Amino acid sequence: MTVPALAIAEFVADHGPVYSEDLLAHFGLSETSLRRRRPALRRLGIEFVSHGRWSFYATAETLARFPSARLPLAEQNAAERAPVRTLGSGLV
């Protein structure tokens, strides 16, 4: 069964960020088939974010609102642990 990129794009747009493995299961695709659709998905406004087994697809709009989602996981974790400065209070 051939699944058009448009169907995948609509699914991601309707459901929000979706893990690659969830798309594979939902559409019955192989990893290679989903990977081959990435250029078409990008033209449809769907971006792939590579995070190993936690890789996901999301709309470009969502990723623009949450740019840290594109960071490698190690950098995201470091950013979460970084001390926070507030005006006039030093480190919190």
C-alpha positions as CSV (number, residue, x, y, z in Angstrom):
1,M,0.0,0.0,0.0
2,T,1.4,3.4,-0.9
3,V,0.8,6.2,1.6
4,P,1.1,9.7,0.1
5,A,3.1,12.3,2.0
6,L,0.0,14.4,2.1
7,A,-1.8,11.8,4.3
8,I,1.2,11.8,6.7
9,A,1.4,15.6,6.7
10,E,-2.3,15.8,7.6
11,F,-1.9,13.3,10.4
12,V,0.9,15.3,11.9
13,A,-0.9,18.6,11.5
14,D,-4.0,17.1,13.2
15,H,-2.2,15.2,16.1
16,G,0.8,17.5,16.8
17,P,4.3,16.2,17.0
18,V,4.4,12.4,16.3
19,Y,7.1,9.9,17.0
20,S,8.5,8.2,13.9
21,E,7.6,4.8,15.3
22,D,4.0,5.9,15.8
23,L,3.8,7.0,12.1
24,L,5.3,3.6,11.0
25,A,2.7,1.7,13.0
26,H,-0.3,3.9,12.0
27,F,0.5,3.8,8.3
28,G,2.1,0.4,8.1
29,L,5.3,1.9,6.6
30,S,8.9,0.7,6.8
31,E,11.5,3.1,8.0
32,T,12.9,3.4,4.5
33,S,9.5,4.3,3.1
34,L,9.0,7.0,5.7
35,R,12.5,8.4,5.2
36,R,11.9,8.6,1.4
37,R,8.9,10.9,2.1
38,R,10.9,13.4,4.1
39,P,11.6,15.8,1.1
40,A,7.8,15.8,0.2
41,L,6.9,16.2,3.9
42,R,9.2,19.2,4.2
43,R,7.5,20.8,1.2
44,L,4.2,20.3,3.0
45,G,5.5,22.1,6.1
46,I,6.4,19.0,8.1
47,E,9.9,18.7,9.6
48,F,11.8,15.7,10.8
49,V,13.7,16.1,14.1
50,S,16.4,13.4,14.6
51,H,16.7,12.3,18.2
52,G,17.6,8.6,17.8
53,R,14.8,6.4,18.9
54,W,12.9,9.5,20.0
55,S,12.9,11.1,16.6
56,F,9.7,12.8,15.6
57,Y,7.8,14.8,12.9
58,A,6.2,18.1,13.6
59,T,4.8,21.1,11.7
60,A,7.3,23.8,10.9
61,E,5.1,26.2,12.8
62,T,5.3,24.1,16.0
63,L,9.1,23.9,15.8
64,A,9.3,27.7,15.2
65,R,7.3,28.2,18.5
66,F,9.6,25.7,20.3
67,P,13.0,26.0,18.8
68,S,14.7,24.0,21.6
69,A,12.9,20.9,20.3
70,R,15.6,20.8,17.5
71,L,18.5,20.7,19.9
72,P,20.2,17.4,20.6
73,L,18.8,15.8,23.7
74,A,22.0,16.3,25.7
75,E,21.9,20.1,25.0
76,Q,18.2,20.2,26.0
77,N,18.9,18.5,29.3
78,A,21.8,20.9,30.0
79,A,19.6,23.9,29.3
80,E,17.0,22.6,31.8
81,R,19.7,22.2,34.5
82,A,21.2,25.7,33.9
83,P,20.8,28.2,36.8
84,V,18.2,30.9,36.2
85,R,18.9,34.5,36.8
86,T,16.2,37.0,37.6
87,L,16.5,40.7,37.7
88,G,18.0,41.9,41.0
89,S,18.0,38.5,42.7
90,G,21.1,36.7,41.5
91,L,20.9,33.0,40.8
92,V,17.7,31.2,41.6
